[in-house]
């Protein structure tokens, strides 16, 4: 059972690197500040560094996911339910990636775990409302505030560089954009790697291999394993998501893309240090919507509607899948 559980967790991490990380480099690819190959290398390296460094400094996000749900007192049933949640995330995220929709694996995981926990432990005690509060705060902070910050930052930058030669300005911001895209990828690794480490450690506690009475700390070997797997997922590409976020959502140039990356990175950085689970996809796309409001072409309402549809469906669909798969697995294997 441990092998099956490990494979499922690693699969979700791989899918996360494939579907989430491309959002970090979408802008610099579509403005041609970097070639797709160079952008993927940048994202992979920064993703790895973010996952390793933040786990050593602030493991608060992993701790929040570790305590997000109570799967009951039967370790076997609890592990079956947790595996069901992971299967739900893999299915939902893979379908969304094929459709080119940048969804949040973090929210998919949280919803699926909550649905599965309700199936194995049918009571309100199955849901940790204290941890859910931090998730809701993360959603609120990573959407409208990021949009407003990106809009203000873009307008301020336009005003500062209004008297400068446009060609020289864009040449300068092509270099800035590489740095800002790298910071986005770094913070994606910092946030998302910890979430899956927290889930893996929860599964280890069901197997009797992690003592919940100990002070919460992440073993160094787990940090490296998850960072490597997420990096491999990032290397797979995610070209449809890059096109949807970077090219179709709004019209971008190096200056506007840099403003969007900086705004989303600022919010994600604060949330990571505070241990608040935040959706990197939401932050990045909302930042691009913010700069899009200042653009002549503005933001494509059709693409925005598709994104919001994917976001809104994540919680109910993943919770339902988690609940159903959990009930089936409990029925078949206990």
Backbone torsions as a table, in degrees:
resi	resn	phi	psi	omega
1	UNK	NA	-35.0	179.7
2	UNK	-62.8	-38.3	-179.6
3	UNK	-66.0	-44.1	179.0
4	UNK	-61.4	-45.3	179.5
5	UNK	-60.6	-45.3	-179.0
6	UNK	-62.3	-42.0	179.3
7	UNK	-62.1	-41.3	179.7
8	UNK	-64.4	-45.6	179.5
9	UNK	-62.2	-45.5	-179.0
10	UNK	-64.7	-33.7	177.7
11	UNK	-65.1	-41.6	179.2
12	UNK	-65.5	-40.2	178.6
13	UNK	-63.6	-42.3	178.6
14	UNK	-62.5	-44.4	178.5
15	UNK	-63.5	-37.9	178.2
16	UNK	-61.6	-45.7	177.6
17	UNK	-62.7	-32.2	-179.2
18	UNK	-75.5	-39.1	-171.7
19	UNK	-101.6	-27.5	-176.7
20	UNK	-92.9	-46.8	-174.8
21	UNK	-60.9	-33.5	179.1
22	UNK	-55.7	-27.8	178.5
23	UNK	-60.6	-31.5	-177.3
24	UNK	-66.5	-32.0	-175.7
25	UNK	-109.0	5.1	-175.8
26	UNK	-58.6	-42.4	-176.9
27	UNK	-64.3	-48.0	-175.3
28	UNK	-71.6	-23.2	175.3
29	UNK	-73.9	-45.2	-175.8
30	UNK	-74.5	-23.3	173.9
31	UNK	-90.9	-1.5	178.6
32	UNK	63.4	28.1	171.9
33	UNK	-70.3	-29.1	175.1
34	UNK	-137.7	150.3	173.2
35	UNK	-72.3	156.3	178.6
36	UNK	-53.5	-38.8	-179.2
37	UNK	-66.1	-47.2	-179.3
38	UNK	-65.1	-38.1	179.6
39	UNK	-65.2	-39.6	178.7
40	UNK	-66.6	-38.6	177.2
41	UNK	-63.8	-43.8	177.9
42	UNK	-59.9	-47.2	-179.1
43	UNK	-63.1	-42.0	-178.1
44	UNK	-64.1	-45.2	-179.0
45	UNK	-65.3	-47.5	-178.1
46	UNK	-68.5	-34.7	175.3
47	UNK	-59.2	-46.1	-179.3
48	UNK	-62.4	-47.2	-178.4
49	UNK	-63.7	-40.7	179.4
50	UNK	-62.9	-43.0	-179.3
51	UNK	-63.2	-41.5	-176.7
52	UNK	-74.7	-49.6	-173.0
53	UNK	-66.9	-46.1	-175.7
54	UNK	-69.0	-33.3	177.7
55	UNK	-63.4	-32.0	179.0
56	UNK	-77.3	-32.5	-175.1
57	UNK	-88.0	-53.0	-173.3
58	UNK	-138.2	95.1	180.0
59	UNK	-87.1	24.4	-174.3
60	UNK	-63.3	-35.2	-179.1
61	UNK	-66.3	-41.8	177.6
62	UNK	-61.0	-40.7	-179.9
63	UNK	-64.2	-38.0	179.6
64	UNK	-64.2	-42.1	179.6
65	UNK	-71.4	-32.2	178.8
66	UNK	-59.8	-35.3	-176.5
67	UNK	-108.1	19.0	-174.1
68	UNK	-70.9	-25.8	-177.0
69	UNK	-148.7	155.3	177.4
70	UNK	-112.5	114.7	-174.6
71	UNK	-91.5	9.4	178.0
72	UNK	97.3	-175.5	-172.5
73	UNK	-96.4	-10.4	-180.0
74	UNK	-90.9	109.6	-176.0
75	UNK	-58.4	-38.4	-178.9
76	UNK	-66.0	-46.8	178.3
77	UNK	-62.9	-40.8	-179.6
78	UNK	-62.3	-42.3	-179.4
79	UNK	-68.8	-39.3	175.9
80	UNK	-60.2	-41.6	179.9
81	UNK	-67.3	-40.1	178.7
82	UNK	-65.4	-40.2	175.6
83	UNK	-62.2	-38.2	178.2
84	UNK	-62.9	-38.7	177.9
85	UNK	-63.7	-41.6	-179.7
86	UNK	-66.2	-39.8	176.8
87	UNK	-61.4	-40.8	179.6
88	UNK	-61.0	-41.8	-179.5
89	UNK	-66.1	-43.6	179.8
90	UNK	-60.1	-45.2	-178.9
91	UNK	-64.3	-51.2	-177.7
92	UNK	-61.8	-46.3	-176.6
93	UNK	-68.7	-37.6	179.4
94	UNK	-66.3	-42.4	177.7
95	UNK	-63.1	-43.4	180.0
96	UNK	-63.5	-39.3	-179.9
97	UNK	-65.8	-40.4	177.8
98	UNK	-61.9	-35.8	178.4
99	UNK	-80.6	-7.8	-179.6
100	UNK	80.6	20.1	-179.6
101	UNK	-96.1	120.6	176.9
102	UNK	-78.6	99.8	-179.7
103	UNK	-100.2	169.4	179.0
104	UNK	-99.0	110.9	176.0
105	UNK	-64.2	-28.8	178.8
106	UNK	-61.1	-49.7	-179.0
107	UNK	-70.0	-35.2	176.8
108	UNK	-62.1	-42.2	-179.8
109	UNK	-65.8	-46.1	-179.2
110	UNK	-62.1	-44.2	-179.7
111	UNK	-66.2	-44.5	-179.2
112	UNK	-64.8	-39.6	178.3
113	UNK	-64.9	-39.4	179.7
114	UNK	-66.4	-43.0	178.1
115	UNK	-63.7	-42.6	179.3
116	UNK	-66.1	-38.9	179.6
117	UNK	-63.9	-37.8	177.9
118	UNK	-66.1	-29.3	178.7
119	UNK	-72.7	-36.5	-177.9
120	UNK	-92.0	-20.7	-178.3
121	UNK	-139.6	75.3	-171.9
122	UNK	-69.9	76.5	176.2
123	UNK	-159.5	165.6	179.1
124	UNK	-65.8	-19.6	178.4
125	UNK	-68.0	-14.2	-179.7
126	UNK	-68.7	-23.6	-176.9
127	UNK	-107.6	128.3	176.3
128	UNK	-88.3	100.6	-176.7
129	UNK	-69.2	-25.1	177.2
130	UNK	-66.1	-43.3	178.7
131	UNK	-72.7	-35.3	177.3
132	UNK	-63.8	-31.0	177.7
133	UNK	-60.4	-41.2	179.0
134	UNK	-68.4	-32.4	176.8
135	UNK	-65.2	-44.9	179.5
136	UNK	-63.8	-40.4	176.4
137	UNK	-60.7	-41.5	178.3
138	UNK	-60.8	-40.4	178.4
139	UNK	-64.5	-45.3	-178.4
140	UNK	-64.2	-40.5	-176.6
141	UNK	-73.8	-32.8	-173.4
142	UNK	-89.3	6.4	-179.3
143	UNK	-114.3	-91.1	-175.4
144	UNK	-60.3	-45.9	178.3
145	UNK	-58.7	-37.7	178.2
146	UNK	-66.3	-43.4	178.9
147	UNK	-57.7	-47.9	-178.6
148	UNK	-65.5	-43.2	179.8
149	UNK	-61.9	-43.0	179.0
150	UNK	-63.7	-42.3	178.9
151	UNK	-61.0	-48.0	-178.7
152	UNK	-66.2	-41.4	-179.6
153	UNK	-64.5	-40.0	179.5
154	UNK	-66.4	-44.4	179.2
155	UNK	-63.9	-40.1	178.6
156	UNK	-64.1	-42.8	179.6
157	UNK	-65.2	-40.7	177.0
158	UNK	-60.1	-41.0	-179.5
159	UNK	-67.3	-42.0	-179.3
160	UNK	-63.6	-38.5	-175.5
161	UNK	-101.7	16.2	-176.4
162	UNK	-64.2	-29.6	-177.7
163	UNK	-93.4	0.6	-177.7
164	UNK	-90.0	157.8	176.2
165	UNK	-63.9	128.1	-173.9
166	UNK	-62.3	-42.1	-177.7
167	UNK	-63.2	-43.3	178.5
168	UNK	-66.2	-37.1	178.6
169	UNK	-63.0	-45.5	-179.3
170	UNK	-67.1	-33.7	177.2
171	UNK	-65.0	-39.3	178.2
172	UNK	-65.4	-44.4	-176.2
173	UNK	-76.0	-14.6	170.9
174	UNK	-64.6	-38.0	177.6
175	UNK	-72.0	-41.5	178.1
176	UNK	-61.3	-38.4	-176.7
177	UNK	-62.9	-34.5	178.2
178	UNK	-65.2	-39.1	178.5
179	UNK	-68.4	-42.6	-178.2
180	UNK	-69.6	-36.5	176.6
181	UNK	-66.2	-37.9	176.8
182	UNK	-63.7	-38.8	178.4
183	UNK	-66.8	-36.4	177.3
184	UNK	-63.0	-44.3	179.2
185	UNK	-66.7	-38.1	177.6
186	UNK	-59.2	-46.1	-177.2
187	UNK	-74.3	-26.2	172.4
188	UNK	-63.3	-46.5	177.7
189	UNK	-62.9	-39.2	-179.3
190	UNK	-63.2	-39.9	-177.9
191	UNK	-79.6	-57.1	-166.2
192	UNK	-76.0	-33.2	179.1
193	UNK	-60.9	-41.5	-179.3
194	UNK	-63.0	-36.0	-178.0
195	UNK	-60.6	-42.3	-177.4
196	UNK	-79.0	-28.4	172.9
197	UNK	-64.1	-41.5	177.6
198	UNK	-59.3	-41.2	178.7
199	UNK	-66.9	-41.5	-179.9
200	UNK	-64.0	-41.2	178.9
201	UNK	-67.0	-31.7	175.1
202	UNK	-63.9	-44.3	177.3
203	UNK	-62.5	-38.4	177.8
204	UNK	-63.4	-34.0	178.1
205	UNK	-66.8	-34.4	176.7
206	UNK	-67.5	-30.2	179.5
207	UNK	-85.8	0.0	-180.0
208	UNK	76.9	20.4	-176.9
209	UNK	-109.6	5.2	174.6
210	UNK	-142.4	126.9	-175.8
211	UNK	-88.2	111.7	-177.9
212	UNK	-68.7	-13.9	179.7
213	UNK	-78.6	-15.9	-179.7
214	UNK	-74.5	161.6	171.5
215	UNK	-64.9	137.0	-175.2
216	UNK	-68.2	120.8	176.3
217	UNK	-148.8	147.3	-177.2
218	UNK	-96.6	122.5	176.3
219	UNK	-61.0	141.3	-176.4
220	UNK	-60.2	-37.8	-177.4
221	UNK	-65.4	-34.9	177.4
222	UNK	-66.2	-40.5	178.4
223	UNK	-57.7	-46.1	-178.5
224	UNK	-66.7	-43.8	-178.8
225	UNK	-60.8	-48.0	-177.5
226	UNK	-68.9	-35.6	177.4
227	UNK	-63.9	-41.8	-179.9
228	UNK	-65.5	-45.0	-178.5
229	UNK	-64.4	-42.3	178.8
230	UNK	-64.9	-37.1	178.0
231	UNK	-64.2	-40.9	177.1
232	UNK	-62.2	-40.8	177.0
233	UNK	-62.1	-39.9	178.1
234	UNK	-61.7	-38.1	-178.8
235	UNK	-65.8	-17.2	179.3
236	UNK	-69.5	-23.6	174.0
237	UNK	114.7	-88.8	-172.8
238	UNK	83.3	46.1	-173.3
239	UNK	-62.8	-34.7	179.8
240	UNK	-65.1	-38.8	179.4
241	UNK	-70.1	-39.2	176.7
242	UNK	-59.6	-43.6	179.9
243	UNK	-65.7	-42.8	-177.3
244	UNK	-65.1	-47.9	-175.1
245	UNK	-78.3	-44.2	-172.8
246	UNK	-87.0	-29.1	-173.2
247	UNK	-111.8	-32.3	-174.1
248	UNK	-98.9	-28.5	-175.8
249	UNK	-64.3	-47.3	178.9
250	UNK	-158.4	169.2	178.4
251	UNK	-83.3	124.1	-176.6
252	UNK	-119.3	146.4	166.8
253	UNK	-128.7	172.7	-176.7
254	UNK	-55.9	-34.9	-179.0
255	UNK	-68.5	-49.6	-178.8
256	UNK	-67.4	-37.1	179.2
257	UNK	-66.7	-38.2	177.2
258	UNK	-63.6	-41.2	178.8
259	UNK	-62.9	-42.9	179.8
260	UNK	-64.7	-44.3	179.4
261	UNK	-63.3	-41.4	-178.3
262	UNK	-65.8	-42.8	-179.7
263	UNK	-63.6	-47.6	-179.0
264	UNK	-66.7	-38.1	179.8
265	UNK	-65.6	-37.5	-179.8
266	UNK	-61.6	-46.3	-179.2
267	UNK	-68.3	-43.7	-178.9
268	UNK	-64.8	-36.4	179.1
269	UNK	-64.0	-44.3	178.6
270	UNK	-62.9	-46.0	-179.2
271	UNK	-63.6	-37.9	179.7
272	UNK	-63.7	-42.6	-179.9
273	UNK	-70.0	-28.9	179.1
274	UNK	-86.1	-5.9	179.6
275	UNK	76.2	26.4	-179.4
276	UNK	-95.6	119.2	177.5
277	UNK	-65.2	122.3	-175.2
278	UNK	-130.9	144.4	179.1
279	UNK	-84.5	111.9	-179.8
280	UNK	-64.4	-34.1	178.6
281	UNK	-63.0	-44.9	179.4
282	UNK	-61.2	-45.6	-178.0
283	UNK	-61.6	-44.5	-176.4
284	UNK	-68.7	-45.6	-177.7
285	UNK	-69.3	-36.6	177.3
286	UNK	-66.8	-35.8	176.5
287	UNK	-63.3	-40.7	178.5
288	UNK	-67.7	-35.6	174.5
289	UNK	-62.6	-37.4	-179.9
290	UNK	-62.8	-47.7	178.7
291	UNK	-70.3	-26.9	178.3
292	UNK	-64.3	-28.5	178.7
293	UNK	-66.4	-20.2	178.6
294	UNK	-95.2	-6.0	-175.9
295	UNK	-87.0	155.4	179.1
296	UNK	-64.4	-41.0	-179.8
297	UNK	-79.7	-20.5	-178.4
298	UNK	63.3	-156.4	-175.9
299	UNK	-104.9	136.4	-178.2
300	UNK	-69.7	113.3	-176.9
301	UNK	-63.5	-29.1	179.8
302	UNK	-67.0	-43.6	179.3
303	UNK	-67.7	-40.4	177.6
304	UNK	-59.4	-43.1	179.3
305	UNK	-62.8	-39.6	178.0
306	UNK	-64.1	-41.5	-179.8
307	UNK	-64.6	-47.9	-179.2
308	UNK	-65.5	-33.7	176.8
309	UNK	-62.5	-44.6	178.2
310	UNK	-63.1	-41.0	179.8
311	UNK	-65.3	-44.8	-176.5
312	UNK	-68.7	-32.4	-179.0
313	UNK	-76.7	-22.2	-174.0
314	UNK	-55.6	-50.9	-175.3
315	UNK	-66.1	-53.9	-177.6
316	UNK	-67.0	-40.1	-177.5
317	UNK	-67.0	-47.0	-178.8
318	UNK	-68.5	-36.5	177.2
319	UNK	-64.1	-42.5	179.5
320	UNK	-66.6	-44.7	178.0
321	UNK	-60.9	-43.8	178.7
322	UNK	-60.4	-43.3	-180.0
323	UNK	-63.8	-48.2	-177.3
324	UNK	-65.5	-47.6	179.5
325	UNK	-62.3	-37.0	179.3
326	UNK	-65.5	-44.8	179.1
327	UNK	-62.2	-41.7	180.0
328	UNK	-65.2	-46.0	-178.0
329	UNK	-66.2	-38.4	177.7
330	UNK	-64.4	-40.9	-179.8
331	UNK	-65.9	-40.0	-174.9
332	UNK	-80.1	-32.9	-169.4
333	UNK	-114.0	7.6	175.8
334	UNK	-128.4	NA	NA
